[in-house]
Amino acid sequence: MHAVITGANRGIGQALDHILQAQGHRVTGASRAGSGFLSLDVTDPASQLEFARALDAQPVDLLICNAGVYLDKGQNLADGYEATLWADTFAANVTGVFLTVQALLPNLQLSPAPKIAIISSQMGSSTKIGGGSYIYRASKAAALNLGLNLAEDLKHIDIAVGIYHPGWVQTDMGGTQAALSVTDSAQGLANRFEALTLETTGCFENWDGTAHAI
């Protein structure tokens, strides 16, 4: 299997890179900074084009859209959440997912059983209303909606799409007080990706395999 992971230079993306390689899979990691990975700024169409060219004619069996940002943590409703934070967050967490899928669609179609995994969050679920983090919550809700619609449109060309909540994870984004280690989250997610099929396309699941309400 050939897997492509965006945001592979740290956190969950890095752990997934290690786990999938340890399982014997070929992994192409991408990050905005490069740093040993292929360079990809998911928000930049020109960068997406260069990334797709680097993978020209290479089948992609699993595309993991993991790159994302959480820029409004700790913002105050009275005077925070400036417009640039909204634009930058949606560019990475929503548009970036779409552009990556769009750029690598020809590569996915070269695989006999292609899959797309979108890392969203329970904070994007309408059943998990906790207040605050308005920008991040809205972006993850949009990523969830995007994944559901991609699943509908891509099923007829045999591409399965799954959307996943990785848990509250001990990363730079999740913080040191998070309940779940990066390795445990990534291993659970890897198991979910393996289980994804056309029969389960459009699923929204937790890292441990339990279904999550939309």
VOPAGU-2260 file (C-alpha; in pm, 1 decimal, decimal comma):
REM VOPAGU-2260
SITE   aa  ch    i         X         Y         Z
SITE  MET   A    0       0,0       0,0       0,0
SITE  HIS   A    1     112,2     353,5     -76,8
SITE  ALA   A    2     -15,0     610,1     173,9
SITE  VAL   A    3      15,4     987,0     149,4
SITE  ILE   A    4      -5,0    1188,0     472,7
SITE  THR   A    5     -36,2    1565,5     491,9
SITE  GLY   A    6     100,3    1733,8     802,9
SITE  ALA   A    7     337,2    1439,6     854,2
SITE  ASN   A    8     611,4    1630,2    1031,9
SITE  ARG   A    9     461,0    1624,7    1381,5
SITE  GLY   A   10     186,2    1496,7    1607,7
SITE  ILE   A   11     -65,0    1246,7    1474,3
SITE  GLY   A   12      66,4    1272,2    1118,6
SITE  GLN   A   13     417,8    1182,4    1225,1
SITE  ALA   A   14     293,5     892,4    1437,8
SITE  LEU   A   15      86,0     759,6    1147,5
SITE  ASP   A   16     392,4     782,6     924,7
SITE  HIS   A   17     592,3     569,5    1169,3
SITE  ILE   A   18     314,6     314,7    1225,1
SITE  LEU   A   19     234,6     261,0     858,2
SITE  GLN   A   20     600,7     227,3     767,3
SITE  ALA   A   21     650,1     -22,6    1050,1
SITE  GLN   A   22     363,6    -224,8     900,4
SITE  GLY   A   23     557,9    -243,8     575,4
SITE  HIS   A   24     366,9      16,6     379,5
SITE  ARG   A   25     520,9     279,4     157,2
SITE  VAL   A   26     450,3     626,8     296,4
SITE  THR   A   27     489,1     966,9     134,4
SITE  GLY   A   28     482,3    1230,5     402,8
SITE  ALA   A   29     418,3    1595,2     325,4
SITE  SER   A   30     456,3    1909,3     531,3
SITE  ARG   A   31     461,9    2281,8     475,1
SITE  ALA   A   32     815,0    2307,1     610,7
SITE  GLY   A   33     951,4    2010,0     417,1
SITE  SER   A   34    1201,4    1895,4     683,1
SITE  GLY   A   35    1262,7    1551,3     535,1
SITE  PHE   A   36     918,5    1529,3     379,7
SITE  LEU   A   37     786,6    1646,7      45,3
SITE  SER   A   38     697,1    2014,3      59,6
SITE  LEU   A   39     325,1    2090,4      55,6
SITE  ASP   A   40     133,6    2396,2     168,0
SITE  VAL   A   41    -220,6    2261,6     148,9
SITE  THR   A   42    -361,6    2615,2     123,3
SITE  ASP   A   43    -162,7    2700,2    -190,6
SITE  PRO   A   44    -284,9    2574,6    -530,6
SITE  ALA   A   45      63,2    2615,4    -680,3
SITE  SER   A   46     213,2    2401,7    -404,0
SITE  GLN   A   47     -58,2    2141,6    -460,8
SITE  LEU   A   48      28,6    2134,2    -830,8
SITE  GLU   A   49     397,5    2078,4    -758,0
SITE  PHE   A   50     313,5    1806,0    -507,7
SITE  ALA   A   51      92,4    1628,0    -760,5
SITE  ARG   A   52     369,7    1650,4   -1019,0
SITE  ALA   A   53     610,6    1487,6    -772,9
SITE  LEU   A   54     368,7    1194,9    -747,0
SITE  ASP   A   55     295,9    1180,3   -1118,7
SITE  ALA   A   56     166,4     838,1   -1228,0
SITE  GLN   A   57     214,4     690,6    -878,4
SITE  PRO   A   58     -95,0     513,8    -741,9
SITE  VAL   A   59    -212,3     641,0    -403,3
SITE  ASP   A   60    -402,7     377,9    -207,9
SITE  LEU   A   61    -466,2     586,9     103,2
SITE  LEU   A   62    -474,7     966,1     124,9
SITE  ILE   A   63    -474,4    1091,4     483,9
SITE  CYS   A   64    -579,1    1456,7     505,1
SITE  ASN   A   65    -431,2    1536,0     844,0
SITE  ALA   A   66    -281,1    1884,7     808,7
SITE  GLY   A   67    -469,2    2143,9    1011,4
SITE  VAL   A   68    -446,9    2438,7    1247,5
SITE  TYR   A   69    -614,2    2554,8    1570,0
SITE  LEU   A   70    -550,3    2928,3    1570,6
SITE  ASP   A   71    -830,0    3056,7    1794,2
SITE  LYS   A   72    -753,5    2864,5    2113,8
SITE  GLY   A   73    -808,6    3096,4    2410,6
SITE  GLN   A   74    -966,2    3375,3    2206,7
SITE  ASN   A   75   -1216,9    3603,5    2380,4
SITE  LEU   A   76   -1563,1    3658,0    2233,6
SITE  ALA   A   77   -1558,7    4025,5    2328,9
SITE  ASP   A   78   -1256,9    4124,5    2121,8
SITE  GLY   A   79   -1104,6    3812,5    1962,7
SITE  TYR   A   80   -1167,2    3590,1    1662,2
SITE  GLU   A   81   -1040,6    3841,2    1407,9
SITE  ALA   A   82   -1123,5    3790,3    1043,5
SITE  THR   A   83    -773,9    3674,6     945,4
SITE  LEU   A   84    -800,0    3383,8    1190,0
SITE  TRP   A   85   -1120,3    3270,8    1020,2
SITE  ALA   A   86    -964,6    3292,9     674,5
SITE  ASP   A   87    -640,1    3118,3     769,8
SITE  THR   A   88    -815,1    2839,0     959,6
SITE  PHE   A   89   -1063,6    2759,3     685,0
SITE  ALA   A   90    -786,4    2775,6     425,1
SITE  ALA   A   91    -597,2    2498,1     605,2
SITE  ASN   A   92    -872,5    2286,8     760,3
SITE  VAL   A   93   -1130,5    2291,4     481,1
SITE  THR   A   94   -1000,3    2430,2     153,2
SITE  GLY   A   95    -671,8    2249,0     209,2
SITE  VAL   A   96    -850,7    1914,9     235,0
SITE  PHE   A   97   -1045,2    1980,5     -83,4
SITE  LEU   A   98    -741,3    2095,4    -279,9
SITE  THR   A   99    -541,0    1789,9    -173,4
SITE  VAL   A  100    -817,2    1550,0    -276,7
SITE  GLN   A  101    -862,9    1734,7    -604,0
SITE  ALA   A  102    -489,1    1736,0    -682,5
SITE  LEU   A  103    -440,7    1365,3    -608,4
SITE  LEU   A  104    -764,4    1233,5    -754,9
SITE  PRO   A  105    -583,3    1095,2   -1064,3
SITE  ASN   A  106    -338,2     910,8    -836,0
SITE  LEU   A  107    -621,0     767,5    -627,6
SITE  GLN   A  108    -790,8     640,4    -942,1
SITE  LEU   A  109    -477,1     440,5   -1025,7
SITE  SER   A  110    -527,2     232,2    -708,2
SITE  PRO   A  111    -740,4     -83,7    -712,9
SITE  ALA   A  112    -903,8      11,7    -381,0
SITE  PRO   A  113    -844,0     380,2    -303,9
SITE  LYS   A  114    -935,5     542,0      27,6
SITE  ILE   A  115    -944,3     895,9     164,9
SITE  ALA   A  116    -925,1     958,4     539,9
SITE  ILE   A  117   -1015,4    1306,5     664,4
SITE  ILE   A  118    -913,9    1401,4    1017,3
SITE  SER   A  119   -1195,5    1613,7    1157,4
SITE  SER   A  120   -1291,2    1636,5    1526,0
SITE  GLN   A  121   -1579,0    1577,9    1761,0
SITE  MET   A  122   -1570,5    1958,2    1800,3
SITE  GLY   A  123   -1722,2    1971,8    1450,8
SITE  SER   A  124   -2018,9    1758,6    1552,4
SITE  SER   A  125   -2352,0    1931,3    1615,6
SITE  THR   A  126   -2399,5    1693,6    1910,3
SITE  LYS   A  127   -2087,9    1822,8    2092,4
SITE  ILE   A  128   -2168,4    2182,7    2176,7
SITE  GLY   A  129   -1915,1    2317,2    2425,0
SITE  GLY   A  130   -1889,5    2685,6    2339,7
SITE  GLY   A  131   -1578,1    2879,0    2248,8
SITE  SER   A  132   -1322,6    2791,4    1980,7
SITE  TYR   A  133   -1576,9    2912,3    1727,5
SITE  ILE   A  134   -1341,7    2915,9    1432,0
SITE  TYR   A  135   -1191,5    2573,0    1491,5
SITE  ARG   A  136   -1532,9    2418,5    1560,7
SITE  ALA   A  137   -1681,2    2571,4    1246,6
SITE  SER   A  138   -1388,0    2457,7    1032,5
SITE  LYS   A  139   -1407,3    2100,7    1158,5
SITE  ALA   A  140   -1784,5    2096,9    1102,0
SITE  ALA   A  141   -1714,5    2209,4     745,6
SITE  ALA   A  142   -1448,6    1939,3     703,5
SITE  LEU   A  143   -1700,4    1681,0     822,0
SITE  ASN   A  144   -1960,3    1808,4     575,2
SITE  LEU   A  145   -1701,8    1811,5     297,3
SITE  GLY   A  146   -1608,9    1450,7     371,3
SITE  LEU   A  147   -1969,9    1335,6     366,7
SITE  ASN   A  148   -2030,1    1499,0      29,3
SITE  LEU   A  149   -1705,3    1365,1    -115,4
SITE  ALA   A  150   -1810,9    1016,9      -4,6
SITE  GLU   A  151   -2136,1    1058,2    -197,8
SITE  ASP   A  152   -1968,2    1186,3    -513,4
SITE  LEU   A  153   -1668,9     950,7    -518,8
SITE  LYS   A  154   -1851,1     625,8    -444,1
SITE  HIS   A  155   -1939,2     577,9    -810,7
SITE  ILE   A  156   -1568,7     571,1    -898,8
SITE  ASP   A  157   -1495,7     328,9    -613,8
SITE  ILE   A  158   -1317,3     568,6    -377,1
SITE  ALA   A  159   -1410,9     523,3     -11,5
SITE  VAL   A  160   -1407,5     825,2     221,8
SITE  GLY   A  161   -1398,3     817,7     600,6
SITE  ILE   A  162   -1404,8    1105,4     849,0
SITE  TYR   A  163   -1243,2    1058,9    1189,7
SITE  HIS   A  164   -1217,0    1207,4    1537,3
SITE  PRO   A  165    -866,9    1127,4    1665,8
SITE  GLY   A  166    -955,1    1174,4    2031,4
SITE  TRP   A  167    -819,1    1433,5    2272,2
SITE  VAL   A  168    -452,7    1375,1    2202,4
SITE  GLN   A  169    -131,2    1483,0    2372,7
SITE  THR   A  170       1,5    1700,6    2090,1
SITE  ASP   A  171      89,3    2068,1    2055,5
SITE  MET   A  172    -272,8    2121,6    1958,2
SITE  GLY   A  173    -430,6    1899,8    2223,6
SITE  GLY   A  174    -202,4    1996,5    2511,8
SITE  THR   A  175     -25,8    1795,2    2779,3
SITE  GLN   A  176    -345,4    1737,6    2977,4
SITE  ALA   A  177    -506,1    1539,1    2694,4
SITE  ALA   A  178    -623,3    1188,8    2777,1
SITE  LEU   A  179    -473,7     999,2    2483,5
SITE  SER   A  180    -116,8     941,0    2369,4
SITE  VAL   A  181     -23,3    1021,7    2012,5
SITE  THR   A  182      74,2     659,4    1949,2
SITE  ASP   A  183    -255,0     517,6    2078,3
SITE  SER   A  184    -456,2     761,8    1869,2
SITE  ALA   A  185    -254,8     696,4    1555,4
SITE  GLN   A  186    -272,7     318,8    1596,8
SITE  GLY   A  187    -648,4     337,9    1639,4
SITE  LEU   A  188    -680,3     558,1    1333,5
SITE  ALA   A  189    -461,8     323,2    1127,7
SITE  ASN   A  190    -698,5      41,5    1222,2
SITE  ARG   A  191    -996,7     249,0    1111,5
SITE  PHE   A  192    -836,2     328,1     776,2
SITE  GLU   A  193    -770,3     -40,2     716,9
SITE  ALA   A  194   -1133,5    -122,8     792,1
SITE  LEU   A  195   -1273,5     147,4     560,9
SITE  THR   A  196   -1454,1      10,1     254,5
SITE  LEU   A  197   -1706,2     129,2      -0,6
SITE  GLU   A  198   -1971,9     -26,6     221,1
SITE  THR   A  199   -1874,1     204,1     508,8
SITE  THR   A  200   -1791,0     513,4     302,8
SITE  GLY   A  201   -1919,8     833,3     459,9
SITE  CYS   A  202   -1860,0     705,3     812,0
SITE  PHE   A  203   -1777,9     946,1    1095,8
SITE  GLU   A  204   -1591,3     745,5    1356,7
SITE  ASN   A  205   -1384,1     784,9    1670,0
SITE  TRP   A  206   -1023,4     665,9    1676,0
SITE  ASP   A  207   -1137,4     352,5    1864,3
SITE  GLY   A  208   -1386,9     246,0    1599,3
SITE  THR   A  209   -1706,6     363,3    1766,4
SITE  ALA   A  210   -1947,4     559,2    1551,0
SITE  HIS   A  211   -1971,9     932,2    1618,0
SITE  ALA   A  212   -2294,7    1127,1    1579,9
SITE  ILE   A  213   -2281,2    1393,4    1312,9
